[in-house]
Amino acid sequence: MEKEPASKVELSKDVAGGEIPTFDVTLKVRRYNPEVSDEAHWDEWQLTMYGTDRVLDALHKVKWEHDGSVSFRRSCAHGVCGSDAMRINGRNRLACKTLLKDLDTSKPILVEPIKGLPVEKDLIVDMEPFFQSYREIMPFLISKGHEPAKERLQSAEERDRYDDTTKCILCAACTSSCPVFWTDGQYFGPAAIVNAHRFIFDSRDDAGDMRLEILNDKEGVWRCRTTFNCSEACPRGIQVTKAISEVKQAILTRKV
Amino acid sequence: MQVHKYDVVIVGAGGAGMRAAIESGQRARTAVLTKLYPTRSHTGAAQGGMCAALANVEEDNWEWHTFDTVKGGDYLVDQDAAEVMAKEAIEAVLDLEKMGLPFNRTPEGRIDQRRFGGHTRDHGKAPVRRSCYAADRTGHMILQTLYQNCVKHNVEFYNEYYVLDLLMVDEQVIVDGETRIQKRVAGVVSYDLASGELHVFQAKSVVFASGGVGKVYKTTSNAHTLTGDGMGIAFRRGIPLEDMEFFQFHPTGLAGLGILLSEAARGEGAILRNSEGERFMERYAPTIKDLAPRDIVARSMANEVREGRGAGPNKDYVLLDLTHLEPAHIDAKLPDITEFARTYLGVEPYTEPVPVFPTAHYAMGGIPTNIEAEVLADNDTVVPGLYAAGEVACVSVHGSNRLGTNSLLDINVFGKRAGLAAAEYALTADFVEIPENPTLETEELLNRARSSEGGERVALIRKELQDIMDANVQVFRTEETLLEALRVIDTLEERYTRITVQDKGKRFNLDLLEAVELGFLLDMAKVMTAAALHRKESRGGHFREDYPERDDENFMTHSMAYKDPSATLTSGVRLETKPVIFTRYQPMERKY
């Protein structure tokens, strides 16, 4: 039997919280618009921001109060939709998950589009090559035999086996942080491998061998140089490099 | 202008749109148009689960689920629709599992289930474990699984194609010997964000699945992109909107930010406390306490704050207490929301209570449909070829207050129904000729926004709109606050004619996009406020302090809002009513 929590408790004084401080930041955004010029350049703004503000809030402040032409994708604004991956001070992050106070605000904050994908305008890149790689690994459950009347059974342990890679939001922060992907656009890239992993290690799936064969390709997992950029970049905390290693291991042993 | 031709066009690629596409795409030539990328849709932000009476962990049945849905909606639910949803819920969950959704599992390997607000055993006796879930990222898993299956079935997506108009033609039909004019679908007009070009899609069937309108409010769990476009397009084209006064405020948004913390937290045992450390829900809902439906919990929280028992420096929020739960349990069942608390508020939920306050979450109302997902042009006339499903639609399964998890269910059950019905219709119907000059209205709309040089800022008008909606059309409402809101909206609308869009380019002109979105927000705010003014009673998510009781005699009806410039007292919105469908349950007092 579960224990009922107390009807009344003494709250600690800290619970009250405090006023949210404000501070000034310099935001520098890499601008590119082929309708205007073939050359990219930097624009810079001084902004007063709040302690709970994120880089996305700073970008919105620019767009809404200073220059409406600054262009970037965003939607959910709390790190689950994957729209606003960008390079922030040289690291791939989601703008909506990066608090300004966690950056060094004594220096300008540099915001650029993610690398390795063609830039369309300002921080917007062409995502099609990224989704093309994703589609190639057959990112859907393939099961042979009869469909059960009710659900397929899967133990909690079997479910845990691929839990980490189900968290992917396809933001491309990992793939576009990978030096191999920058130099070789044919490489599947970490995100596609993560999504292959999600099915290869799912006990309900019967197409693991096919996916392993696809990733055994010369543009597959063997291009990975384990630089760990992808794991550091993942805003969902997926251990990307570990997942790639597990796929490599599975190709060698043909055991999942 | 390019013209495309498809049997079925689906507008929106969230849960409802993609669930429809999976059915339709296997039967008829289908295109899905979305102003985002499919995986960015806000279905992915849903957390807690999807209810279905699988009875995997304790006794349950779909009739109890139906009853809870009807009672949760304060008896304004169409009971035939609730019955369909609760019955088909079971298959909907099993469909998703078969498509690959990684549900959490019981020790026997079956789909695990947990408690959720308002879901009870045997007509309200005690909370029941009915919500099927994948940690606290069930919506993410549903969105991903549906997208994966769209890839599997080669569904054609037009990403970042923003639909701006619905093309319909008037047809003469003879009904009971009488000649009547009836609307019929011809297609849609969309704006390609990448190129700035207009594309016309001719289609036999059009399915609207474009989501909600949460951005009329400042404090909201909704994405920036949820601006009521689908509802607005339909409304402008003469389709009524049903029950728009009912908007759900989710009790547990992160204070000041509105980011959602799932009700699953309370389902897993978390409780709400006021500044005195009191578990105040014991006073408001003695039987199911913190697991009362959202309208009741949100109102109770707002009331605690009003009566001076709010926490924090401004005493303007309450606290969600998880500190009595095991950290391992929190990590296993609620990993994402605890991370939100850490990331955005710097609060450690293992040891500190989390500041929370109601956040605008879900539109119960929308484009009226029947249980086949066919759109209605009035109380009973179907528009042949036009369908709607998900938050954009009003079936009505949520009545005046939606139960938690029933939206993920709604999109799956009625998304599937819409996809099937749209494909079936397309297989027998002929294309309707596209009207002459199909992009005329859309071009005018865009040109007005692009060429106006009045200097008003879109972002500022939007902020003022959101401020007045938060202040005057939130949990508590009165005639006075609503009239004031309408007055402000009218002035904002006038200023909206004088905006300046700074970006003059064609390529990814998101400045223009935001201007167009604001037009829809203004329209929808007006409809919501006018409908709230019209309903002089309190029911579910709509609480009128000047009419604090439910009034079944006068208001046990759906409201139907029509665009009508002659309705000058209510800003061009005319209100009519539509009967509620009853099958099994007679209205009772709603107590928990």
HADDOCK unambig.tbl for C-alpha pairs under 7 A between the chains (distance, minus, plus):
assign (segid A and resid 5 and name CA) (segid B and resid 324 and name CA) 6.88 0.50 0.50
assign (segid A and resid 7 and name CA) (segid B and resid 278 and name CA) 5.90 0.50 0.50
assign (segid A and resid 7 and name CA) (segid B and resid 279 and name CA) 5.06 0.50 0.50
assign (segid A and resid 8 and name CA) (segid B and resid 277 and name CA) 5.28 0.50 0.50
assign (segid A and resid 8 and name CA) (segid B and resid 278 and name CA) 4.30 0.50 0.50
assign (segid A and resid 8 and name CA) (segid B and resid 279 and name CA) 5.94 0.50 0.50
assign (segid A and resid 9 and name CA) (segid B and resid 277 and name CA) 4.86 0.50 0.50
assign (segid A and resid 9 and name CA) (segid B and resid 278 and name CA) 6.52 0.50 0.50
assign (segid A and resid 10 and name CA) (segid B and resid 277 and name CA) 5.77 0.50 0.50
assign (segid A and resid 11 and name CA) (segid B and resid 277 and name CA) 5.67 0.50 0.50
assign (segid A and resid 15 and name CA) (segid B and resid 312 and name CA) 6.88 0.50 0.50
assign (segid A and resid 16 and name CA) (segid B and resid 311 and name CA) 6.13 0.50 0.50
assign (segid A and resid 16 and name CA) (segid B and resid 312 and name CA) 4.03 0.50 0.50
assign (segid A and resid 16 and name CA) (segid B and resid 313 and name CA) 5.73 0.50 0.50
assign (segid A and resid 17 and name CA) (segid B and resid 312 and name CA) 5.71 0.50 0.50
assign (segid A and resid 17 and name CA) (segid B and resid 313 and name CA) 6.41 0.50 0.50
assign (segid A and resid 18 and name CA) (segid B and resid 313 and name CA) 6.02 0.50 0.50
assign (segid A and resid 52 and name CA) (segid B and resid 344 and name CA) 6.56 0.50 0.50
assign (segid A and resid 64 and name CA) (segid B and resid 459 and name CA) 5.41 0.50 0.50
assign (segid A and resid 68 and name CA) (segid B and resid 502 and name CA) 5.35 0.50 0.50
assign (segid A and resid 68 and name CA) (segid B and resid 503 and name CA) 5.89 0.50 0.50
assign (segid A and resid 68 and name CA) (segid B and resid 511 and name CA) 5.58 0.50 0.50
assign (segid A and resid 69 and name CA) (segid B and resid 502 and name CA) 6.32 0.50 0.50
assign (segid A and resid 69 and name CA) (segid B and resid 503 and name CA) 4.57 0.50 0.50
assign (segid A and resid 69 and name CA) (segid B and resid 511 and name CA) 6.26 0.50 0.50
assign (segid A and resid 71 and name CA) (segid B and resid 510 and name CA) 6.56 0.50 0.50
assign (segid A and resid 75 and name CA) (segid B and resid 40 and name CA) 6.96 0.50 0.50
assign (segid A and resid 75 and name CA) (segid B and resid 223 and name CA) 5.10 0.50 0.50
assign (segid A and resid 75 and name CA) (segid B and resid 224 and name CA) 5.13 0.50 0.50
assign (segid A and resid 75 and name CA) (segid B and resid 225 and name CA) 5.66 0.50 0.50
assign (segid A and resid 76 and name CA) (segid B and resid 42 and name CA) 6.75 0.50 0.50
assign (segid A and resid 76 and name CA) (segid B and resid 222 and name CA) 6.82 0.50 0.50
assign (segid A and resid 76 and name CA) (segid B and resid 223 and name CA) 4.02 0.50 0.50
assign (segid A and resid 76 and name CA) (segid B and resid 224 and name CA) 6.27 0.50 0.50
assign (segid A and resid 77 and name CA) (segid B and resid 223 and name CA) 6.57 0.50 0.50
assign (segid A and resid 80 and name CA) (segid B and resid 44 and name CA) 6.79 0.50 0.50
assign (segid A and resid 80 and name CA) (segid B and resid 45 and name CA) 6.18 0.50 0.50
assign (segid A and resid 81 and name CA) (segid B and resid 39 and name CA) 6.74 0.50 0.50
assign (segid A and resid 81 and name CA) (segid B and resid 40 and name CA) 4.47 0.50 0.50
assign (segid A and resid 81 and name CA) (segid B and resid 41 and name CA) 6.86 0.50 0.50
assign (segid A and resid 81 and name CA) (segid B and resid 44 and name CA) 6.58 0.50 0.50
assign (segid A and resid 82 and name CA) (segid B and resid 40 and name CA) 6.38 0.50 0.50
assign (segid A and resid 83 and name CA) (segid B and resid 40 and name CA) 6.39 0.50 0.50
assign (segid A and resid 135 and name CA) (segid B and resid 151 and name CA) 6.87 0.50 0.50
assign (segid A and resid 139 and name CA) (segid B and resid 148 and name CA) 5.76 0.50 0.50
assign (segid A and resid 140 and name CA) (segid B and resid 148 and name CA) 5.03 0.50 0.50
assign (segid A and resid 140 and name CA) (segid B and resid 149 and name CA) 6.08 0.50 0.50
assign (segid A and resid 140 and name CA) (segid B and resid 152 and name CA) 6.40 0.50 0.50
assign (segid A and resid 141 and name CA) (segid B and resid 99 and name CA) 6.32 0.50 0.50
assign (segid A and resid 141 and name CA) (segid B and resid 100 and name CA) 5.31 0.50 0.50
assign (segid A and resid 150 and name CA) (segid B and resid 94 and name CA) 6.43 0.50 0.50
assign (segid A and resid 151 and name CA) (segid B and resid 94 and name CA) 5.72 0.50 0.50
assign (segid A and resid 151 and name CA) (segid B and resid 97 and name CA) 6.25 0.50 0.50
assign (segid A and resid 151 and name CA) (segid B and resid 98 and name CA) 6.88 0.50 0.50
assign (segid A and resid 151 and name CA) (segid B and resid 110 and name CA) 6.96 0.50 0.50
assign (segid A and resid 153 and name CA) (segid B and resid 109 and name CA) 4.82 0.50 0.50
assign (segid A and resid 153 and name CA) (segid B and resid 110 and name CA) 5.54 0.50 0.50
assign (segid A and resid 154 and name CA) (segid B and resid 105 and name CA) 6.97 0.50 0.50
assign (segid A and resid 154 and name CA) (segid B and resid 109 and name CA) 4.62 0.50 0.50
assign (segid A and resid 154 and name CA) (segid B and resid 110 and name CA) 6.84 0.50 0.50
assign (segid A and resid 155 and name CA) (segid B and resid 105 and name CA) 6.52 0.50 0.50
assign (segid A and resid 155 and name CA) (segid B and resid 107 and name CA) 6.74 0.50 0.50
assign (segid A and resid 155 and name CA) (segid B and resid 108 and name CA) 6.84 0.50 0.50
assign (segid A and resid 155 and name CA) (segid B and resid 109 and name CA) 4.39 0.50 0.50
assign (segid A and resid 156 and name CA) (segid B and resid 105 and name CA) 5.55 0.50 0.50
assign (segid A and resid 156 and name CA) (segid B and resid 107 and name CA) 6.75 0.50 0.50
assign (segid A and resid 156 and name CA) (segid B and resid 109 and name CA) 6.58 0.50 0.50
